[in-house]
């Protein structure tokens, strides 16, 4: 049975006229650009932005997906599906954040180094193509969250049209639904490195294990799930890790069914995890931030 867990904002429900007004504001903003590069991951926000930019600007909107070991193939396939369905002008480029020592060290501002790499690559691409503006999918709900990547966006002059149009996550899901986008009810997504606790090194080996483990959970029918990868020590190998599993609250009972639970443990141990545990608190966005004193950026 598929989960219906949603990531929702705290904004009160707005009227259709208000929502359409914000969408018009977005289209007017996009129309003010001669051309744009859209940072397009395939998630809910960037998919809607890519679709809107293409409707407004046509081929003057170049939607670019960054591929790297931290980018799940599940998201890559989603981006390709959206690009086909919406007729996007779409390209895939490679980024090398995992090769950067400051990123691999996994400090609390790891996302800054990731976005710095991304926007650096996109800026060079935009300059080569004569495209004056880079846009990303940050929305109005992101203003109060801890997002160190926003600093990198400011440094490279990246615009956030969804935020500028005052569109929040729930607004974007509803507008995506109306537009027929397959991403409208996709669970919240994040790069694979977000599964590794801060100050534990990010390596391609760990990222591959995490991705394969989450693929197992999706193949078993789970929709909202995370595999948090905990190492017993900084020097431990990927295979000595503990997998702490988070499931959507409505999917937790199924995950705890004895036969399925045993299968989950068996299959994840076959991938190399020494221990497998299910977090009784369930999925929480940014659960690895718990206990840190972080300020919105």
C-alpha positions as CSV (number, residue, x, y, z in Angstrom):
1,X,0.0,0.0,0.0
2,X,1.4,3.4,-1.0
3,X,1.9,6.1,1.5
4,X,0.0,9.4,1.4
5,X,2.5,11.2,3.6
6,X,3.0,14.8,2.5
7,X,5.5,17.5,3.3
8,X,3.4,20.5,4.0
9,X,4.1,24.1,4.8
10,X,2.6,26.0,7.8
11,X,0.9,28.6,5.6
12,X,-2.9,28.8,5.8
13,X,-4.8,27.7,2.8
14,X,-5.1,30.5,0.3
15,X,-7.9,31.3,-2.2
16,X,-7.7,30.3,-5.8
17,X,-7.5,33.9,-6.8
18,X,-4.6,34.5,-4.5
19,X,-2.8,31.5,-5.9
20,X,-3.4,32.5,-9.5
21,X,-2.2,36.0,-8.6
22,X,1.1,34.6,-7.3
23,X,1.4,32.4,-10.4
24,X,0.9,35.5,-12.6
25,X,3.6,37.3,-10.6
26,X,5.9,34.3,-11.3
27,X,5.2,34.4,-15.0
28,X,5.7,38.1,-15.2
29,X,9.1,37.8,-13.4
30,X,10.2,35.0,-15.7
31,X,9.1,37.0,-18.7
32,X,11.3,39.9,-17.6
33,X,14.4,37.7,-18.3
34,X,15.6,37.3,-21.9
35,X,16.8,33.7,-21.1
36,X,17.5,31.6,-18.0
37,X,19.4,28.6,-16.8
38,X,17.1,26.6,-14.4
39,X,18.9,24.5,-11.8
40,X,16.6,21.5,-12.3
41,X,17.0,18.5,-9.9
42,X,13.6,16.9,-10.7
43,X,12.1,17.6,-7.3
44,X,8.7,19.3,-6.8
45,X,10.0,22.9,-6.8
46,X,12.5,22.8,-9.6
47,X,10.2,20.8,-11.8
48,X,7.4,23.3,-11.4
49,X,9.9,26.2,-12.0
50,X,11.3,24.4,-15.1
51,X,7.9,23.9,-16.5
52,X,6.8,27.5,-15.8
53,X,10.0,28.9,-17.3
54,X,9.5,26.8,-20.4
55,X,5.9,27.9,-20.8
56,X,6.9,31.5,-20.6
57,X,10.3,31.5,-22.4
58,X,10.2,28.5,-24.6
59,X,13.7,27.3,-25.6
60,X,15.2,30.4,-23.9
61,X,14.9,28.4,-20.7
62,X,17.7,25.9,-20.4
63,X,17.0,23.3,-17.7
64,X,20.1,21.8,-16.3
65,X,20.4,18.7,-14.1
66,X,23.7,18.2,-12.2
67,X,24.8,14.6,-11.9
68,X,27.2,13.4,-9.3
69,X,27.6,10.5,-6.8
70,X,25.4,12.4,-4.3
71,X,22.5,12.6,-6.8
72,X,20.2,9.5,-6.6
73,X,19.3,7.8,-9.8
74,X,15.7,7.8,-8.7
75,X,15.8,11.6,-9.0
76,X,17.7,11.5,-12.3
77,X,15.0,9.3,-13.8
78,X,12.3,11.7,-12.4
79,X,14.0,14.7,-14.0
80,X,14.2,12.9,-17.3
81,X,10.5,12.0,-17.2
82,X,9.5,15.5,-16.4
83,X,11.8,16.8,-19.2
84,X,10.1,14.5,-21.7
85,X,6.5,15.2,-20.5
86,X,7.0,19.0,-20.5
87,X,9.1,19.3,-23.6
88,X,12.0,21.0,-21.6
89,X,15.2,22.1,-23.2
90,X,17.2,19.8,-20.9
91,X,20.9,19.0,-20.4
92,X,22.7,17.0,-17.8
93,X,26.1,18.1,-16.6
94,X,28.6,16.7,-14.1
95,X,29.6,18.3,-10.8
96,X,32.5,17.3,-8.6
97,X,31.5,18.3,-5.1
98,X,32.5,14.9,-3.7
99,X,36.1,15.6,-4.8
100,X,36.3,18.7,-2.7
101,X,38.0,18.2,0.7
102,X,35.7,20.7,2.4
103,X,32.6,18.9,1.1
104,X,33.9,15.4,2.0
105,X,34.7,16.6,5.6
106,X,30.9,17.1,6.0
107,X,30.8,20.2,8.2
108,X,27.4,21.6,9.2
109,X,27.6,23.9,6.2
110,X,28.3,21.1,3.7
111,X,25.5,22.3,1.5
112,X,27.3,25.6,0.9
113,X,30.2,23.7,-0.8
114,X,27.8,21.6,-2.8
115,X,25.9,24.6,-4.1
116,X,29.1,26.6,-4.6
117,X,30.3,23.8,-6.9
118,X,26.9,23.7,-8.7
119,X,26.5,27.4,-9.2
120,X,30.1,27.7,-10.3
121,X,29.5,25.1,-13.0
122,X,26.2,26.7,-14.0
123,X,27.8,30.2,-14.1
124,X,30.4,29.0,-16.5
125,X,27.8,27.3,-18.7
126,X,25.6,30.4,-18.7
127,X,28.5,32.6,-19.6
128,X,29.5,30.3,-22.5
129,X,25.8,30.3,-23.8
130,X,25.3,34.0,-23.3
131,X,22.5,33.4,-20.7
132,X,22.3,36.3,-18.2
133,X,20.3,34.7,-15.3
134,X,20.5,31.5,-13.3
135,X,17.4,30.5,-11.3
136,X,16.8,27.9,-8.6
137,X,13.7,26.3,-6.9
138,X,13.9,27.9,-3.5
139,X,10.5,28.8,-2.3
140,X,8.9,31.0,0.4
141,X,8.9,28.3,3.0
142,X,12.7,28.0,2.8
143,X,13.2,31.5,4.3
144,X,13.1,30.2,7.9
145,X,15.0,27.0,7.3
146,X,18.7,26.3,7.8
147,X,20.0,26.3,4.2
148,X,23.7,27.2,3.9
149,X,23.4,26.7,0.2
150,X,21.6,30.0,0.0
151,X,24.9,31.8,0.8
152,X,26.4,30.3,-2.4
153,X,23.3,31.3,-4.3
154,X,23.8,34.9,-3.2
155,X,27.5,34.9,-4.1
156,X,26.7,33.8,-7.6
157,X,23.7,36.1,-8.0
158,X,21.2,33.2,-8.4
159,X,17.6,34.3,-8.5
160,X,14.8,32.4,-6.8
161,X,11.6,33.3,-8.7
162,X,9.3,31.0,-6.6
163,X,10.4,32.8,-3.4
164,X,10.1,36.2,-5.1
165,X,6.6,35.4,-6.2
166,X,5.8,34.4,-2.6
167,X,5.0,30.8,-3.6
168,X,5.3,28.2,-0.7
169,X,5.5,24.5,-1.0
170,X,1.8,23.8,-0.8
171,X,1.1,26.4,-3.5
172,X,3.7,24.8,-5.7
173,X,2.2,21.3,-5.2
174,X,-1.3,22.6,-6.1
175,X,-0.1,24.5,-9.1
176,X,1.9,21.4,-10.2
177,X,-1.2,19.3,-9.8
178,X,-3.2,21.7,-12.0
179,X,-0.5,21.6,-14.6
180,X,-0.5,17.8,-14.6
181,X,3.1,17.5,-13.5
182,X,4.0,14.0,-12.2
183,X,6.0,15.5,-9.4
184,X,3.1,17.3,-7.7
185,X,2.9,14.7,-4.8
186,X,6.5,13.6,-4.8
187,X,7.9,13.3,-1.2
188,X,10.5,15.8,-0.1
189,X,13.9,15.0,-1.6
190,X,17.5,15.7,-0.8
191,X,20.9,14.6,-1.9
192,X,22.3,11.3,-0.6
193,X,25.0,13.1,1.5
194,X,22.2,14.4,3.8
195,X,21.9,10.8,5.1
196,X,25.4,11.0,6.7
197,X,25.8,12.7,10.1
198,X,27.9,15.9,10.1
199,X,31.6,15.4,10.5
200,X,31.5,11.8,9.3
201,X,33.3,11.8,5.9
202,X,31.2,11.7,2.7
203,X,32.6,9.1,0.4
204,X,31.4,7.6,-2.9
205,X,31.3,4.2,-1.2
206,X,28.9,5.4,1.5
207,X,26.7,7.1,-1.0
208,X,26.4,4.0,-3.1
209,X,25.4,2.0,-0.1
210,X,22.8,4.5,0.9
211,X,21.3,4.6,-2.6
212,X,21.2,0.8,-2.9
213,X,19.5,0.6,0.5
214,X,16.9,3.1,-0.3
215,X,16.2,1.4,-3.6
216,X,15.5,-1.8,-1.6
217,X,12.9,0.1,0.5
218,X,11.2,1.6,-2.5
219,X,11.1,-1.8,-4.2
220,X,9.3,-3.1,-1.1
221,X,6.7,-0.4,-1.7
222,X,7.8,2.3,0.8
223,X,7.3,5.8,-0.5
224,X,8.6,8.1,2.3
225,X,11.9,6.6,3.6
226,X,15.4,7.5,4.5
227,X,18.5,5.4,5.3
228,X,20.7,7.3,7.7
229,X,24.2,6.0,7.5
230,X,26.0,6.0,10.9
231,X,29.6,5.0,11.2
232,X,31.0,3.8,14.6
233,X,34.2,5.9,14.1
234,X,35.7,8.4,11.6
235,X,38.1,5.7,10.4
236,X,35.4,2.9,10.0
237,X,34.7,1.5,6.6
238,X,31.4,1.9,4.9
239,X,30.6,-1.8,5.7
240,X,30.9,-1.3,9.4
241,X,28.0,1.2,9.5
242,X,24.6,1.1,11.1
243,X,21.6,1.9,8.9
244,X,18.9,3.9,10.8
245,X,15.7,3.7,8.9
246,X,13.1,6.4,8.9
247,X,9.7,5.8,7.4
248,X,6.6,8.0,6.9
249,X,4.4,7.7,10.0
250,X,1.6,6.0,8.1
251,X,4.1,3.5,6.7
252,X,5.6,2.6,10.1
253,X,3.2,-0.2,11.0
254,X,4.0,-2.0,7.8
255,X,7.7,-1.6,8.3
256,X,7.4,-3.3,11.7
257,X,5.5,-6.3,10.4
258,X,7.7,-9.3,11.5
259,X,8.2,-10.8,8.0
260,X,8.8,-7.6,6.2
261,X,11.0,-6.3,9.0
262,X,13.1,-9.4,8.8
263,X,13.4,-9.0,5.0
264,X,14.5,-5.4,5.3
265,X,17.2,-6.4,7.8
266,X,18.4,-9.3,5.7
267,X,18.6,-7.3,2.4
268,X,20.4,-4.3,4.0
269,X,22.9,-6.6,5.7
270,X,23.5,-8.2,2.3
271,X,24.5,-4.7,1.1
272,X,27.1,-4.5,3.9
273,X,25.4,-2.8,6.8
274,X,26.5,-4.4,10.0
275,X,23.4,-3.3,12.0
276,X,20.0,-2.2,10.9
277,X,17.5,-0.4,13.1
278,X,14.1,1.4,12.6
279,X,13.8,4.8,14.2
280,X,10.5,4.8,16.1
281,X,10.1,8.6,15.5
282,X,9.7,8.0,11.8
283,X,10.8,10.3,9.0
284,X,11.6,13.9,9.9
285,X,13.0,16.3,7.3
286,X,16.6,17.3,8.4
287,X,16.6,14.9,11.4
288,X,20.4,15.0,11.4
289,X,20.1,18.7,12.3
290,X,18.5,17.8,15.6
291,X,20.7,18.8,18.5
292,X,22.6,21.5,16.5
293,X,22.2,25.2,17.1
294,X,21.5,26.3,13.6
295,X,20.3,29.6,12.3
296,X,18.4,30.2,9.1
297,X,20.6,31.5,6.2
